[in-house]
Amino acid sequence: MLFRSPPGFLAVCILTLSILQGACGERGGPGVKSEATGGRVSIYVNFGGIKPNASYDNIPHTRNMTVWDAMNAAKSRKNGRGISFTFKEMPGHGHFITGIDGVKQDVSKKTFWIMCVGGAYSNEGVDTKKLKAGDRVEWRRTSKANPCPGKP
């Protein structure tokens, strides 16, 4: 027995798929940030003398990119020289970076990883701090409240 669809059924299906694709964005889901802008961002890590500083350059910038996105992009570099980091999830606040390239924060000495973007201290978290093409994220392991040269 052959199934016959009601008149207009195919048109309704196509319309529904078009609406869903528009609601979910070009790449298939809300919040997906994979649309490249052609720009680049970089991450610089100042270990405070514990080991040589590190730089992760030429990270492709994407639309609505956050520091968290850039960290993960630098982590999965294909040349084998990606950044490694540890973090703690803070309910309601997102991710808190606790270690970079094997160097962890030291709560007993009150040294933490502080994030500077564009030379200024960022009072936003890694999940919410948006990056523009050309931005440089600098991580500093320090006990200073604001070790960045610029103002927030």
MIKE-730771 format. One record per atom (N, C-alpha, C): residue number from 0; atom name; y, x, z. Coordinates in pm, whole numbers, always signed. Atoms other than C-alpha are relative to their C-alpha. Last residue first. Example, Ala and Ser with C-alpha at 12.3 -4.5 7.8 and 13.67 -1.06 7.14 Angstrom:
<drenros>
+-----+-------+--------+--------+--------+
| num | atomo |      y |      x |      z |
+-----+-------+--------+--------+--------+
|   1 |     N |   -119 |    -82 |     -6 |
|   1 |    CA |   -106 |  +1367 |   +714 |
|   1 |     C |   +109 |    -77 |    +73 |
|   0 |     N |   -119 |    +89 |     +0 |
|   0 |    CA |   -450 |  +1230 |   +780 |
|   0 |     C |   +120 |    +90 |     +0 |
+-----+-------+--------+--------+--------+
</drenros>
This chain:
<drenros>
+-----+-------+--------+--------+--------+
| num | atomo |      y |      x |      z |
+-----+-------+--------+--------+--------+
| 151 |     N |    +88 |   +108 |    +48 |
| 151 |    CA |  +4838 |  +3936 |  +3333 |
| 151 |     C |    +75 |   -103 |    -82 |
| 150 |     N |     +2 |   +114 |    -93 |
| 150 |    CA |  +5073 |  +4235 |  +3348 |
| 150 |     C |    -92 |   -108 |    -54 |
| 149 |     N |    -87 |   +113 |    +28 |
| 149 |    CA |  +5000 |  +4558 |  +3162 |
| 149 |     C |     -9 |   -109 |   +103 |
| 148 |     N |   -140 |    -39 |    +11 |
| 148 |    CA |  +4861 |  +4894 |  +3284 |
| 148 |     C |    +96 |   -117 |    -24 |
| 147 |     N |    -43 |     -1 |   +141 |
| 147 |    CA |  +4534 |  +4749 |  +3408 |
| 147 |     C |   +148 |    +35 |     -7 |
| 146 |     N |    -10 |   -138 |    +49 |
| 146 |    CA |  +4404 |  +4845 |  +3752 |
| 146 |     C |    +53 |    +14 |   -141 |
| 145 |     N |    -49 |     +7 |   +138 |
| 145 |    CA |  +4481 |  +4507 |  +3909 |
| 145 |     C |    +20 |   +141 |    -54 |
| 144 |     N |     -6 |   +142 |    +39 |
| 144 |    CA |  +4294 |  +4448 |  +4236 |
| 144 |     C |    +46 |    -17 |   -143 |
| 143 |     N |   -136 |    +54 |    +11 |
| 143 |    CA |  +4202 |  +4814 |  +4272 |
| 143 |     C |     -4 |   -145 |    -47 |
| 142 |     N |    -24 |    +81 |   -120 |
| 142 |    CA |  +3846 |  +4891 |  +4385 |
| 142 |     C |   +141 |    -59 |     -2 |
| 141 |     N |   -107 |    -43 |    -90 |
| 141 |    CA |  +3741 |  +5014 |  +4043 |
| 141 |     C |     +6 |    -88 |   +124 |
| 140 |     N |    +67 |    +11 |   -130 |
| 140 |    CA |  +3485 |  +4998 |  +3766 |
| 140 |     C |    +96 |    +60 |   +102 |
| 139 |     N |    -24 |   -110 |    -93 |
| 139 |    CA |  +3703 |  +4937 |  +3463 |
| 139 |     C |    -74 |    -26 |   +131 |
| 138 |     N |    +63 |    +21 |   -131 |
| 138 |    CA |  +3609 |  +4723 |  +3162 |
| 138 |     C |    +25 |   +124 |    +84 |
| 137 |     N |    +29 |   -120 |    -77 |
| 137 |    CA |  +3843 |  +4727 |  +2867 |
| 137 |     C |    -57 |    -40 |   +134 |
| 136 |     N |    +41 |    +34 |   -137 |
| 136 |    CA |  +3840 |  +4456 |  +2603 |
| 136 |     C |    -30 |   +131 |    +71 |
| 135 |     N |    +85 |   -100 |    -65 |
| 135 |    CA |  +4032 |  +4553 |  +2292 |
| 135 |     C |    -25 |    -48 |   +142 |
| 134 |     N |     -3 |    -17 |   -145 |
| 134 |    CA |  +4173 |  +4280 |  +2071 |
| 134 |     C |    -96 |   +109 |    +45 |
| 133 |     N |    -76 |   -120 |    -39 |
| 133 |    CA |  +4207 |  +4336 |  +1695 |
| 133 |     C |     +5 |    +23 |   +149 |
| 132 |     N |    +39 |   -116 |    +80 |
| 132 |    CA |  +4100 |  +3983 |  +1598 |
| 132 |     C |    +90 |   +117 |    +39 |
| 131 |     N |    -57 |     +3 |   +133 |
| 131 |    CA |  +4194 |  +3754 |  +1885 |
| 131 |     C |    -54 |   +121 |    -75 |
| 130 |     N |    -44 |   -124 |    +62 |
| 130 |    CA |  +3978 |  +3707 |  +2191 |
| 130 |     C |    +57 |    -27 |   -138 |
| 129 |     N |    +12 |     -4 |   +146 |
| 129 |    CA |  +3940 |  +3402 |  +2410 |
| 129 |     C |    +56 |   +131 |    -52 |
| 128 |     N |   -102 |    -87 |    +60 |
| 128 |    CA |  +3890 |  +3445 |  +2786 |
| 128 |     C |    -26 |    +13 |   -150 |
| 127 |     N |   -116 |    +77 |    +45 |
| 127 |    CA |  +3681 |  +3142 |  +2891 |
| 127 |     C |   +107 |    +86 |    -67 |
| 126 |     N |    +38 |   +118 |    +78 |
| 126 |    CA |  +3329 |  +3274 |  +2938 |
| 126 |     C |   +120 |    -73 |    -59 |
| 125 |     N |    +53 |    -42 |   +129 |
| 125 |    CA |  +3435 |  +3624 |  +3045 |
| 125 |     C |    -35 |   -118 |    -90 |
| 124 |     N |   +135 |    -53 |     +1 |
| 124 |    CA |  +3648 |  +3477 |  +3323 |
| 124 |     C |    -47 |    +35 |   -140 |
| 123 |     N |    +99 |    +94 |    +49 |
| 123 |    CA |  +4024 |  +3438 |  +3322 |
| 123 |     C |   -137 |    +67 |     +4 |
| 122 |     N |    +42 |    +80 |   -115 |
| 122 |    CA |  +4260 |  +3640 |  +3542 |
| 122 |     C |    -92 |   -114 |    -45 |
| 121 |     N |    +30 |   +139 |    +36 |
| 121 |    CA |  +4276 |  +3903 |  +3271 |
| 121 |     C |    -45 |    -75 |   +124 |
| 120 |     N |   +103 |    +61 |    -84 |
| 120 |    CA |  +4452 |  +4227 |  +3355 |
| 120 |     C |    -21 |   -145 |    -43 |
| 119 |     N |    -44 |    +80 |   -114 |
| 119 |    CA |  +4660 |  +4354 |  +3065 |
| 119 |     C |   -119 |    -59 |    +75 |
| 118 |     N |    -73 |    -82 |    -96 |
| 118 |    CA |  +4596 |  +4637 |  +2819 |
| 118 |     C |    +47 |    -74 |   +124 |
| 117 |     N |   -129 |    -38 |    +58 |
| 117 |    CA |  +4501 |  +4405 |  +2532 |
| 117 |     C |    +85 |    +79 |    +98 |
| 116 |     N |     +1 |    +33 |   +142 |
| 116 |    CA |  +4229 |  +4255 |  +2749 |
| 116 |     C |   +139 |    +29 |    -55 |
| 115 |     N |   -135 |     -3 |    +57 |
| 115 |    CA |  +4153 |  +4403 |  +3091 |
| 115 |     C |    -14 |    -35 |   -148 |
| 114 |     N |    -18 |    +16 |   +144 |
| 114 |    CA |  +3835 |  +4317 |  +3281 |
| 114 |     C |   +148 |     -2 |    -37 |
| 113 |     N |   -123 |    +75 |    +27 |
| 113 |    CA |  +3757 |  +4448 |  +3630 |
| 113 |     C |    +21 |     +0 |   -152 |
| 112 |     N |    -40 |    -12 |   +141 |
| 112 |    CA |  +3404 |  +4558 |  +3721 |
| 112 |     C |   +117 |    -93 |    -24 |
| 111 |     N |    +48 |   +106 |    +88 |
| 111 |    CA |  +3380 |  +4585 |  +4098 |
| 111 |     C |    +40 |    +33 |   -142 |
| 110 |     N |    -25 |    -35 |   +139 |
| 110 |    CA |  +3418 |  +4848 |  +4368 |
| 110 |     C |    -68 |   -105 |    -88 |
| 109 |     N |    -96 |    +92 |    +63 |
| 109 |    CA |  +3449 |  +4716 |  +4724 |
| 109 |     C |    +41 |    +46 |   -140 |
| 108 |     N |   -120 |    -82 |    +24 |
| 108 |    CA |  +3267 |  +5018 |  +4867 |
| 108 |     C |   +111 |    -81 |    -65 |
| 107 |     N |    -30 |    -71 |   -126 |
| 107 |    CA |  +2996 |  +4796 |  +5025 |
| 107 |     C |   +125 |    +88 |    -13 |
| 106 |     N |    -71 |    +90 |    -91 |
| 106 |    CA |  +3014 |  +4562 |  +4721 |
| 106 |     C |    +38 |    +72 |   +130 |
| 105 |     N |    +43 |    -41 |   -133 |
| 105 |    CA |  +2917 |  +4840 |  +4483 |
| 105 |     C |    +83 |    -79 |   +101 |
| 104 |     N |   -106 |    +13 |   -100 |
| 104 |    CA |  +2930 |  +4719 |  +4123 |
| 104 |     C |    -55 |    +46 |   +134 |
| 103 |     N |    -20 |   +129 |    -66 |
| 103 |    CA |  +2655 |  +4849 |  +3901 |
| 103 |     C |   +123 |     +2 |    +91 |
| 102 |     N |    -89 |    -23 |   -114 |
| 102 |    CA |  +2639 |  +5134 |  +3654 |
| 102 |     C |    +38 |   -135 |    +59 |
| 101 |     N |    +70 |    -56 |   -116 |
| 101 |    CA |  +2333 |  +5102 |  +3429 |
| 101 |     C |    +87 |    +27 |   +121 |
| 100 |     N |    +71 |   -124 |    +38 |
| 100 |    CA |  +2523 |  +5051 |  +3103 |
| 100 |     C |    -60 |    +72 |   +121 |
|  99 |     N |    -13 |    -33 |   +142 |
|  99 |    CA |  +2746 |  +4788 |  +3264 |
|  99 |     C |    -65 |   +135 |    -24 |
|  98 |     N |    +36 |   -136 |    +39 |
|  98 |    CA |  +2681 |  +4613 |  +3594 |
|  98 |     C |    +15 |    +19 |   -150 |
|  97 |     N |    +32 |    -78 |   -119 |
|  97 |    CA |  +2782 |  +4303 |  +3791 |
|  97 |     C |    -39 |   +145 |    -31 |
|  96 |     N |    +64 |   -127 |    +38 |
|  96 |    CA |  +2958 |  +4097 |  +3523 |
|  96 |     C |    -19 |    +85 |   +125 |
|  95 |     N |    -73 |   -106 |    -71 |
|  95 |    CA |  +3030 |  +3746 |  +3657 |
|  95 |     C |    -74 |   +130 |    -30 |
|  94 |     N |    +66 |   -128 |    -24 |
|  94 |    CA |  +2920 |  +3462 |  +3428 |
|  94 |     C |    +94 |   +101 |    +66 |
|  93 |     N |    +57 |    -76 |   +110 |
|  93 |    CA |  +3043 |  +3103 |  +3441 |
|  93 |     C |    -65 |   +129 |    +46 |
|  92 |     N |    -91 |   -108 |    +40 |
|  92 |    CA |  +3277 |  +2961 |  +3706 |
|  92 |     C |    -54 |    +84 |   -116 |
|  91 |     N |   -135 |    +48 |    +18 |
|  91 |    CA |  +3131 |  +2620 |  +3797 |
|  91 |     C |    +99 |   +106 |    -48 |
|  90 |     N |    -12 |   +143 |    +32 |
|  90 |    CA |  +2814 |  +2773 |  +3931 |
|  90 |     C |   +146 |    -44 |     -5 |
|  89 |     N |    -73 |    +62 |   -110 |
|  89 |    CA |  +2851 |  +3155 |  +3928 |
|  89 |     C |    +19 |   -147 |    -35 |
|  88 |     N |    -60 |   +128 |    +37 |
|  88 |    CA |  +2590 |  +3314 |  +3707 |
|  88 |     C |    +62 |    -62 |   +124 |
|  87 |     N |    +40 |   +104 |    -94 |
|  87 |    CA |  +2540 |  +3678 |  +3796 |
|  87 |     C |    +67 |   -129 |    -47 |
|  86 |     N |    -97 |   +101 |    -39 |
|  86 |    CA |  +2554 |  +3950 |  +3538 |
|  86 |     C |    -62 |    -94 |   +102 |
|  85 |     N |    +63 |    +98 |    -89 |
|  85 |    CA |  +2389 |  +4264 |  +3414 |
|  85 |     C |   +110 |    -95 |    +46 |
|  84 |     N |    -75 |    +49 |   -115 |
|  84 |    CA |  +2501 |  +4467 |  +3117 |
|  84 |     C |    -84 |    -98 |    +80 |
|  83 |     N |    +89 |    +77 |    -88 |
|  83 |    CA |  +2373 |  +4677 |  +2833 |
|  83 |     C |    +83 |    -43 |   +120 |
|  82 |     N |    -36 |     +2 |   -142 |
|  82 |    CA |  +2593 |  +4785 |  +2545 |
|  82 |     C |   -109 |    -73 |    +78 |
|  81 |     N |    -68 |   +117 |    -53 |
|  81 |    CA |  +2434 |  +4852 |  +2209 |
|  81 |     C |    +30 |    +14 |   +149 |
|  80 |     N |   -101 |    -46 |    -97 |
|  80 |    CA |  +2356 |  +5186 |  +2056 |
|  80 |     C |    +80 |   -117 |    +54 |
|  79 |     N |    +65 |    -48 |   -121 |
|  79 |    CA |  +2030 |  +5098 |  +1879 |
|  79 |     C |    +97 |    +48 |   +107 |
|  78 |     N |    +11 |   -146 |     +5 |
|  78 |    CA |  +2200 |  +5076 |  +1540 |
|  78 |     C |    -62 |    +60 |   +126 |
|  77 |     N |   +121 |    -44 |    +69 |
|  77 |    CA |  +2123 |  +4704 |  +1519 |
|  77 |     C |    -18 |   +151 |     -2 |
|  76 |     N |    -31 |    -85 |   +115 |
|  76 |    CA |  +2376 |  +4596 |  +1776 |
|  76 |     C |   -128 |    +57 |    -59 |
|  75 |     N |   +105 |    +12 |   +101 |
|  75 |    CA |  +2248 |  +4321 |  +2004 |
|  75 |     C |    +30 |    +80 |   -126 |
|  74 |     N |   +132 |    -23 |    -59 |
|  74 |    CA |  +2446 |  +4412 |  +2314 |
|  74 |     C |   -109 |     +4 |   -108 |
|  73 |     N |    +13 |   -145 |    -17 |
|  73 |    CA |  +2774 |  +4442 |  +2124 |
|  73 |     C |   -138 |    +37 |    +56 |
|  72 |     N |     +3 |    -57 |   +135 |
|  72 |    CA |  +2738 |  +4080 |  +2004 |
|  72 |     C |    -19 |   +152 |     +8 |
|  71 |     N |   +133 |    +27 |    +56 |
|  71 |    CA |  +2648 |  +3973 |  +2359 |
|  71 |     C |    -14 |    +54 |   -141 |
|  70 |     N |    +97 |    -80 |    -76 |
|  70 |    CA |  +2956 |  +4141 |  +2503 |
|  70 |     C |   -140 |    -19 |    -58 |
|  69 |     N |    -14 |   -139 |    +46 |
|  69 |    CA |  +3172 |  +3992 |  +2226 |
|  69 |     C |   -100 |    +90 |    +72 |
|  68 |     N |    +56 |     -7 |   +136 |
|  68 |    CA |  +3043 |  +3639 |  +2299 |
|  68 |     C |     +4 |   +145 |    -50 |
|  67 |     N |   +146 |    +14 |    -13 |
|  67 |    CA |  +3109 |  +3684 |  +2672 |
|  67 |     C |    -68 |    +12 |   -136 |
|  66 |     N |    +49 |   -132 |    -43 |
|  66 |    CA |  +3460 |  +3812 |  +2595 |
|  66 |     C |   -152 |     -5 |    +12 |
|  65 |     N |    -35 |    -34 |   -138 |
|  65 |    CA |  +3518 |  +3485 |  +2408 |
|  65 |     C |    -49 |   +142 |    +30 |
|  64 |     N |    +79 |   -101 |    -71 |
|  64 |    CA |  +3520 |  +3420 |  +2034 |
|  64 |     C |    +55 |    +23 |   +140 |
|  63 |     N |    +17 |    +41 |   -141 |
|  63 |    CA |  +3682 |  +3094 |  +1920 |
|  63 |     C |    -81 |   +100 |    +82 |
|  62 |     N |    -90 |   +107 |    -44 |
|  62 |    CA |  +3636 |  +3192 |  +1551 |
|  62 |     C |    -36 |    -41 |   +142 |
|  61 |     N |    +31 |   +134 |    +48 |
|  61 |    CA |  +3439 |  +3513 |  +1515 |
|  61 |     C |    +98 |   -101 |    +58 |
|  60 |     N |    -67 |   +109 |    -71 |
|  60 |    CA |  +3535 |  +3878 |  +1543 |
|  60 |     C |    -39 |   -133 |    -63 |
|  59 |     N |    -58 |   +105 |    +84 |
|  59 |    CA |  +3282 |  +4132 |  +1415 |
|  59 |     C |    +59 |   -113 |    +85 |
|  58 |     N |    +77 |   +122 |    -27 |
|  58 |    CA |  +3237 |  +4412 |  +1668 |
|  58 |     C |    +64 |   -111 |    -82 |
|  57 |     N |    +36 |    +75 |   +121 |
|  57 |    CA |  +3384 |  +4723 |  +1508 |
|  57 |     C |    -94 |   -116 |    +25 |
|  56 |     N |   -102 |    +40 |    +96 |
|  56 |    CA |  +3387 |  +4937 |  +1821 |
|  56 |     C |    -58 |    -83 |   -114 |
|  55 |     N |    +78 |    +82 |    +93 |
|  55 |    CA |  +3177 |  +4983 |  +2133 |
|  55 |     C |   +101 |    -64 |    -96 |
|  54 |     N |    -77 |    +87 |    +87 |
|  54 |    CA |  +3330 |  +5263 |  +2340 |
|  54 |     C |    -93 |    -69 |    -98 |
|  53 |     N |    +69 |    +44 |   +122 |
|  53 |    CA |  +3181 |  +5443 |  +2637 |
|  53 |     C |    +89 |    -95 |    -79 |
|  52 |     N |    -40 |   +134 |    +44 |
|  52 |    CA |  +3326 |  +5650 |  +2921 |
|  52 |     C |    -67 |    -33 |   -132 |
|  51 |     N |    -98 |     +7 |   +110 |
|  51 |    CA |  +3130 |  +5953 |  +3036 |
|  51 |     C |    +30 |   -145 |    -40 |
|  50 |     N |    +63 |    -50 |   +122 |
|  50 |    CA |  +2957 |  +5907 |  +3374 |
|  50 |     C |   +102 |     -9 |   -112 |
|  49 |     N |   +143 |     -2 |    -31 |
|  49 |    CA |  +3060 |  +5833 |  +3733 |
|  49 |     C |    -80 |    +57 |   -117 |
|  48 |     N |    +48 |   -134 |    -29 |
|  48 |    CA |  +3420 |  +5932 |  +3659 |
|  48 |     C |   -147 |    +10 |    +32 |
|  47 |     N |    -65 |    -56 |   -118 |
|  47 |    CA |  +3563 |  +5581 |  +3688 |
|  47 |     C |    -54 |   +135 |    +40 |
|  46 |     N |    +93 |     -7 |   -113 |
|  46 |    CA |  +3312 |  +5429 |  +3448 |
|  46 |     C |    +59 |    +65 |   +124 |
|  45 |     N |    -47 |   -110 |    -81 |
|  45 |    CA |  +3576 |  +5321 |  +3197 |
|  45 |     C |    -85 |     +1 |   +127 |
|  44 |     N |    +48 |     +2 |   -138 |
|  44 |    CA |  +3407 |  +5097 |  +2937 |
|  44 |     C |    +43 |   +128 |    +70 |
|  43 |     N |     -8 |   -135 |    -55 |
|  43 |    CA |  +3578 |  +5015 |  +2608 |
|  43 |     C |    -40 |    -10 |   +147 |
|  42 |     N |    +22 |     -2 |   -145 |
|  42 |    CA |  +3490 |  +4703 |  +2407 |
|  42 |     C |     +0 |   +146 |    +44 |
|  41 |     N |    +70 |   -115 |    -57 |
|  41 |    CA |  +3620 |  +4646 |  +2056 |
|  41 |     C |    -12 |    -16 |   +151 |
|  40 |     N |    -42 |    -24 |   -138 |
|  40 |    CA |  +3724 |  +4354 |  +1837 |
|  40 |     C |    -76 |   +122 |    +49 |
|  39 |     N |    +91 |    -74 |    -91 |
|  39 |    CA |  +3709 |  +4313 |  +1460 |
|  39 |     C |    +60 |     +2 |   +140 |
|  38 |     N |    -57 |    -99 |    -91 |
|  38 |    CA |  +3862 |  +4084 |  +1198 |
|  38 |     C |   -106 |    +66 |    +86 |
|  37 |     N |    -29 |   -121 |    +75 |
|  37 |    CA |  +3703 |  +3911 |   +899 |
|  37 |     C |    +60 |   +109 |    +86 |
|  36 |     N |   -141 |     +4 |    +41 |
|  36 |    CA |  +3727 |  +3573 |  +1069 |
|  36 |     C |    +36 |   +119 |    -87 |
|  35 |     N |    -69 |   -129 |     -2 |
|  35 |    CA |  +3351 |  +3515 |  +1098 |
|  35 |     C |   +143 |    -15 |    -50 |
|  34 |     N |    -81 |    -14 |   +120 |
|  34 |    CA |  +3231 |  +3161 |  +1169 |
|  34 |     C |    +84 |   +127 |     +9 |
|  33 |     N |    +49 |   -104 |    +88 |
|  33 |    CA |  +2960 |  +3200 |  +1432 |
|  33 |     C |    +83 |    +20 |   -125 |
|  32 |     N |   -115 |    -84 |    +29 |
|  32 |    CA |  +3125 |  +3016 |  +1719 |
|  32 |     C |    -34 |   +108 |   -102 |
|  31 |     N |    +53 |   -115 |    +69 |
|  31 |    CA |  +2894 |  +2719 |  +1776 |
|  31 |     C |   +117 |    +82 |    -53 |
|  30 |     N |    -25 |   -124 |    -72 |
|  30 |    CA |  +3068 |  +2494 |  +2029 |
|  30 |     C |    -55 |   +123 |    -68 |
|  29 |     N |   -131 |    -12 |    -60 |
|  29 |    CA |  +2915 |  +2174 |  +1898 |
|  29 |     C |    +14 |   +134 |    +72 |
|  28 |     N |     -3 |    +33 |   -142 |
|  28 |    CA |  +2611 |  +2230 |  +1683 |
|  28 |     C |   +139 |    +14 |    +56 |
|  27 |     N |   +105 |    +80 |    -60 |
|  27 |    CA |  +2493 |  +2264 |  +1325 |
|  27 |     C |     +8 |    -27 |   +148 |
|  26 |     N |   +121 |    -77 |    -24 |
|  26 |    CA |  +2679 |  +2546 |  +1155 |
|  26 |     C |   -102 |    -74 |    +86 |
|  25 |     N |    +61 |    -53 |   +120 |
|  25 |    CA |  +2955 |  +2346 |   +993 |
|  25 |     C |   -135 |    +63 |    +24 |
|  24 |     N |    -56 |   -123 |    +54 |
|  24 |    CA |  +3045 |  +2142 |  +1294 |
|  24 |     C |    -82 |    +52 |   -116 |
|  23 |     N |    +61 |   -118 |    -60 |
|  23 |    CA |  +2846 |  +1893 |  +1499 |
|  23 |     C |    +55 |   +131 |    -54 |
|  22 |     N |    -19 |     +1 |   -145 |
|  22 |    CA |  +3059 |  +1587 |  +1433 |
|  22 |     C |    -51 |   +127 |    +65 |
|  21 |     N |   -143 |    -16 |    -30 |
|  21 |    CA |  +3085 |  +1659 |  +1059 |
|  21 |     C |    +27 |     +7 |   +148 |
|  20 |     N |    -36 |   -137 |    +37 |
|  20 |    CA |  +2709 |  +1712 |  +1026 |
|  20 |     C |   +148 |    +26 |    +31 |
|  19 |     N |    +54 |    -91 |   -102 |
|  19 |    CA |  +2643 |  +1391 |  +1219 |
|  19 |     C |    +37 |   +144 |    -31 |
|  18 |     N |    -79 |    +18 |   -123 |
|  18 |    CA |  +2876 |  +1190 |   +994 |
|  18 |     C |    -47 |    +97 |   +108 |
|  17 |     N |   -134 |    -56 |    +24 |
|  17 |    CA |  +2716 |  +1330 |   +679 |
|  17 |     C |    +87 |     -9 |   +124 |
|  16 |     N |    +12 |   -146 |     -3 |
|  16 |    CA |  +2365 |  +1260 |   +812 |
|  16 |     C |   +136 |    +67 |    -22 |
|  15 |     N |    +27 |    -39 |   -139 |
|  15 |    CA |  +2459 |   +898 |   +889 |
|  15 |     C |    -10 |   +152 |    +11 |
|  14 |     N |   -124 |    +16 |    -74 |
|  14 |    CA |  +2612 |   +850 |   +542 |
|  14 |     C |    -16 |    +46 |   +144 |
|  13 |     N |    -89 |   -108 |    +45 |
|  13 |    CA |  +2299 |   +989 |   +374 |
|  13 |     C |   +133 |     -5 |    +76 |
|  12 |     N |    +52 |   -128 |    -51 |
|  12 |    CA |  +2073 |   +762 |   +581 |
|  12 |     C |    +92 |   +116 |    -38 |
|  11 |     N |    -28 |     -3 |   -144 |
|  11 |    CA |  +2291 |   +453 |   +513 |
|  11 |     C |    -48 |   +133 |    +59 |
|  10 |     N |   -144 |    -23 |    -16 |
|  10 |    CA |  +2285 |   +526 |   +137 |
|  10 |     C |    +38 |     +9 |   +147 |
|   9 |     N |    -26 |   -139 |    +33 |
|   9 |    CA |  +1905 |   +558 |   +143 |
|   9 |     C |   +149 |    +33 |    +19 |
|   8 |     N |    +55 |    -83 |   -107 |
|   8 |    CA |  +1868 |   +222 |   +320 |
|   8 |     C |    +31 |   +148 |    -23 |
|   7 |     N |   -106 |    -70 |    -72 |
|   7 |    CA |  +2104 |    +43 |    +79 |
|   7 |     C |    -50 |    +93 |   +109 |
|   6 |     N |   -114 |    -44 |    +81 |
|   6 |    CA |  +1839 |   -205 |    -36 |
|   6 |     C |   +107 |    +67 |    +87 |
|   5 |     N |    -97 |   +107 |    +27 |
|   5 |    CA |  +1542 |   -217 |   +204 |
|   5 |     C |   +116 |    +53 |    -83 |
|   4 |     N |   -112 |     +2 |    -95 |
|   4 |    CA |  +1285 |    +60 |   +169 |
|   4 |     C |    +95 |   -112 |    -38 |
|   3 |     N |   -127 |    +12 |    +71 |
|   3 |    CA |   +963 |    -15 |    -15 |
|   3 |     C |   +112 |     -8 |   +104 |
|   2 |     N |   -112 |    +50 |    -81 |
|   2 |    CA |   +639 |   +107 |   +139 |
|   2 |     C |   +125 |     -1 |    -86 |
|   1 |     N |   -122 |    -77 |    +17 |
|   1 |    CA |   +339 |   +136 |   -100 |
|   1 |     C |   +112 |    -63 |    +81 |
|   0 |     N |   -117 |    +84 |     +0 |
|   0 |    CA |     +0 |     +0 |     +0 |
|   0 |     C |   +125 |    +89 |     +0 |
+-----+-------+--------+--------+--------+
</drenros>
